[in-house]
Amino acid sequence: MTDTKTAILEARLDAQRRLLARLVAALDPAARQPVLDWLEQRDTLHDGQEDPGAVPTEGTGPALAISQEFRLIARLVGDRLHEVGQAEAGQA
């Protein structure tokens, strides 16, 4: 894959990640919390190792990428909620 194609895929992934974060942040708090809990439960690879990924094994690459993606989405949700909270505080 060329660098241009990789850059385009990464940009698209980033756009989707940001959209998902905004959608989760826009949920009513009662609906948002179960989603955040779900993300938190999946942001660490549970493979029985004390330090997941310390000893790479076949197939852990995609699993680690998935957990990292969940972690990034959760972080973006937190950032968005912080931004909204600051904006609302400024309007008060």
C-alpha positions in Angstrom: 0.0 0.0 0.0 1.4 3.4 -0.9 1.9 6.1 1.7 -0.9 8.1 0.2 -3.4 5.2 0.5 -2.2 4.6 4.1 -2.6 8.3 4.9 -6.1 8.3 3.5 -7.1 5.2 5.4 -5.7 6.7 8.6 -7.6 9.9 8.0 -10.9 8.0 7.4 -10.3 6.0 10.6 -9.7 9.2 12.6 -12.9 10.7 11.2 -14.9 7.7 12.2 -13.3 7.6 15.6 -14.1 11.3 16.2 -17.7 10.8 15.0 -18.2 7.8 17.3 -16.8 9.8 20.3 -19.2 12.7 19.6 -22.2 10.3 19.3 -21.3 8.6 22.6 -20.7 12.0 24.3 -24.1 13.2 23.0 -25.9 10.4 24.7 -28.0 11.0 27.8 -25.7 10.2 30.8 -27.8 7.1 31.7 -27.3 5.7 28.2 -23.7 6.9 27.9 -22.3 5.2 31.0 -22.9 1.6 29.9 -21.1 2.4 26.6 -18.1 3.9 28.5 -18.1 0.9 30.8 -18.1 -1.4 27.8 -15.2 0.5 26.2 -13.2 0.4 29.5 -13.7 -3.3 29.8 -12.2 -3.7 26.3 -9.3 -1.3 26.4 -6.9 -3.8 27.8 -6.1 -7.1 26.1 -6.9 -9.9 28.5 -4.7 -12.7 27.4 -3.6 -14.1 30.8 -0.3 -12.2 30.8 0.7 -9.8 33.5 1.9 -7.3 30.8 -0.2 -7.9 27.7 1.8 -7.6 24.6 5.1 -7.9 26.4 5.8 -11.1 24.6 4.3 -10.8 21.1 2.5 -13.9 19.9 0.9 -14.7 16.7 -2.4 -12.9 16.4 -1.9 -10.4 19.2 -1.3 -7.6 16.8 -4.9 -7.2 15.7 -6.2 -7.7 19.3 -3.8 -5.1 20.6 -4.9 -2.7 17.9 -8.6 -3.2 18.8 -8.0 -2.5 22.5 -6.0 0.6 21.6 -8.8 1.8 19.3 -11.3 1.4 22.2 -9.0 3.3 24.5 -8.6 6.1 21.9 -12.4 6.4 21.5 -13.0 6.5 25.2 -10.3 9.2 25.5 -12.0 11.3 22.8 -15.4 10.9 24.5 -13.8 12.2 27.7 -12.2 15.1 25.8 -15.5 15.9 24.2 -17.4 15.8 27.5 -14.8 18.1 29.0 -15.2 20.6 26.1 -19.0 20.6 26.5 -18.7 21.0 30.3 -16.4 24.0 29.8 -18.7 25.5 27.2 -21.7 25.1 29.5 -19.8 26.6 32.4 -18.9 29.6 30.3 -22.6 30.1 29.4 -23.7 30.1 33.0 
